[in-house]
Amino acid sequence: MTKNFIFEEAIPSVRDYLTLRALVGWSTVSGKAVEKSLANSLYSICVYHETQLIGYGRVIGDNGIYFYIQDVIVHPLWQRQGIGRQIMQKIMNYLKIHADPTAFVGLMAAKGFGPFYEPYGFKNRATDAPGMFTYAKDLNFLLELEKVEDKYGLKDKFP
């Protein structure tokens, strides 16, 4: 395989992005959500071989205090050729220019990929300060909890 990669600071098509996600086994997300999400990226880097998207990475956040590295993906047939490292180097260069030195820069690594990010200064969070998440589909539970708190006068008892 030739190594003529084209790095382009651009937003990929929704179709190309979804294809790349599927190729690496990531969960399915709606095209509508992807379109909105990609458009709201602070920085976006695509890697092409000829016309095929083979790598991608982006930065999201509030462009002030918080920056998150998101979606560092390399097509399985093109992995272990330095593409992921080049994506990360471009992302880190963006952050060096645009992020205040006091800004928080985070990411959530896929299982087994933590060591990939360590050379860029990323560390695991302390066990007493774990990262947490939920999915929007699970937010209905929170609405039900709020009703219970209201019913039993617990609303002001918790921070």
C-alpha positions as CSV (number, residue, x, y, z in Angstrom):
1,M,0.0,0.0,0.0
2,T,1.3,3.5,-0.8
3,K,1.5,6.0,1.9
4,N,0.1,9.1,0.1
5,F,-2.0,10.5,2.9
6,I,-3.8,13.8,2.6
7,F,-4.4,15.7,5.9
8,E,-7.2,18.2,5.6
9,E,-8.6,20.5,8.2
10,A,-12.2,19.9,7.3
11,I,-15.4,18.3,8.5
12,P,-16.0,14.9,6.9
13,S,-19.3,14.0,5.3
14,V,-21.8,12.4,7.6
15,R,-21.7,9.2,5.5
16,D,-17.9,9.0,5.6
17,Y,-17.8,9.6,9.4
18,L,-20.5,6.9,10.0
19,T,-18.7,4.5,7.8
20,L,-15.4,5.0,9.6
21,R,-17.2,4.5,13.0
22,A,-18.7,1.3,11.8
23,L,-15.4,0.0,10.5
24,V,-13.8,0.3,14.0
25,G,-16.9,-1.2,15.7
26,W,-18.1,1.9,17.5
27,S,-21.8,2.3,18.4
28,T,-24.4,3.5,15.9
29,V,-25.5,7.1,16.1
30,S,-28.1,9.0,14.1
31,G,-27.0,10.9,11.0
32,K,-28.9,14.0,12.2
33,A,-27.0,14.0,15.5
34,V,-23.7,13.5,13.6
35,E,-24.3,16.4,11.3
36,K,-25.0,18.7,14.2
37,S,-22.1,17.4,16.2
38,L,-19.5,17.7,13.5
39,A,-20.6,21.2,12.7
40,N,-20.0,22.2,16.3
41,S,-16.5,20.9,16.4
42,L,-13.8,23.5,17.3
43,Y,-11.2,21.7,15.2
44,S,-11.5,18.8,12.8
45,I,-8.8,16.9,10.9
46,C,-9.5,14.4,8.1
47,V,-7.0,11.9,6.6
48,Y,-7.7,10.7,3.1
49,H,-6.0,8.1,0.9
50,E,-7.1,9.1,-2.6
51,T,-10.7,10.0,-1.9
52,Q,-11.4,7.6,1.0
53,L,-11.6,8.9,4.5
54,I,-9.2,6.7,6.5
55,G,-8.6,8.7,9.6
56,Y,-10.3,11.4,11.6
57,G,-10.0,13.4,14.9
58,R,-11.5,16.5,16.4
59,V,-11.6,18.8,19.3
60,I,-14.9,19.8,21.0
61,G,-15.6,22.0,24.0
62,D,-16.4,25.5,25.1
63,N,-13.3,27.1,23.5
64,G,-12.3,28.6,26.8
65,I,-11.9,26.4,29.9
66,Y,-12.8,22.9,28.5
67,F,-11.5,21.1,25.5
68,Y,-12.1,17.5,24.7
69,I,-10.3,15.3,22.1
70,Q,-12.9,13.3,20.4
71,D,-13.3,10.6,17.7
72,V,-9.6,9.8,17.0
73,I,-10.3,7.0,14.5
74,V,-8.2,5.2,11.9
75,H,-9.6,2.7,9.4
76,P,-8.5,-0.8,10.5
77,L,-6.6,-1.4,7.2
78,W,-4.5,1.7,7.8
79,Q,-3.8,1.3,11.5
80,R,-0.2,1.0,12.8
81,Q,1.2,3.3,10.1
82,G,1.5,6.4,12.2
83,I,-1.8,8.0,11.1
84,G,-3.2,8.2,14.6
85,R,0.0,9.8,15.9
86,Q,-0.1,12.4,13.1
87,I,-3.8,13.1,13.9
88,M,-2.9,13.6,17.5
89,Q,0.1,15.8,16.7
90,K,-2.2,18.1,14.6
91,I,-4.7,18.2,17.4
92,M,-2.0,19.0,20.0
93,N,-0.7,21.8,17.8
94,Y,-4.2,23.3,17.6
95,L,-4.6,23.1,21.4
96,K,-1.1,24.7,21.9
97,I,-2.3,27.7,19.9
98,H,-6.0,28.0,21.0
99,A,-6.2,26.6,24.6
100,D,-5.3,28.8,27.5
101,P,-2.5,27.3,29.6
102,T,-5.0,26.8,32.5
103,A,-7.6,25.1,30.3
104,F,-8.7,21.5,31.0
105,V,-8.0,19.1,28.1
106,G,-9.7,15.7,28.4
107,L,-10.5,12.6,26.4
108,M,-12.0,9.2,26.9
109,A,-9.9,6.5,25.4
110,A,-11.3,3.3,23.9
111,K,-10.5,0.2,25.9
112,G,-6.8,-0.7,25.6
113,F,-5.8,2.7,24.0
114,G,-4.8,4.6,27.1
115,P,-1.1,4.1,26.5
116,F,-1.5,5.6,23.0
117,Y,-2.3,9.0,24.6
118,E,0.3,9.0,27.4
119,P,3.1,10.5,25.2
120,Y,0.9,13.5,24.8
121,G,0.7,14.1,28.5
122,F,-2.6,12.4,29.3
123,K,-3.0,10.4,32.5
124,N,-5.7,8.2,34.0
125,R,-7.9,10.1,36.5
126,A,-7.4,9.2,40.1
127,T,-9.7,6.4,41.4
128,D,-11.3,8.8,43.8
129,A,-12.2,11.2,41.0
130,P,-13.5,8.9,38.3
131,G,-14.8,10.2,35.0
132,M,-18.5,9.6,34.6
133,F,-21.1,9.7,31.8
134,T,-24.7,8.9,30.9
135,Y,-26.7,8.6,27.7
136,A,-29.5,11.0,26.8
137,K,-31.9,8.0,26.5
138,D,-31.3,7.5,30.2
139,L,-32.2,11.0,31.3
140,N,-35.8,10.0,31.8
141,F,-34.7,8.4,35.0
142,L,-33.4,11.8,36.2
143,L,-36.8,13.3,35.6
144,E,-38.5,10.6,37.6
145,L,-36.0,11.1,40.4
146,E,-36.9,14.8,40.4
147,K,-40.5,14.0,40.9
148,V,-39.7,11.7,43.8
149,E,-37.6,14.5,45.4
150,D,-40.5,16.9,45.0
151,K,-43.0,14.4,46.4
152,Y,-41.0,13.7,49.6
153,G,-39.4,17.2,50.1
154,L,-35.9,16.0,49.3
155,K,-35.1,18.5,46.6
156,D,-33.1,20.9,48.8
157,K,-31.4,18.1,50.7
158,F,-28.8,17.2,48.0
159,P,-26.3,19.4,46.3
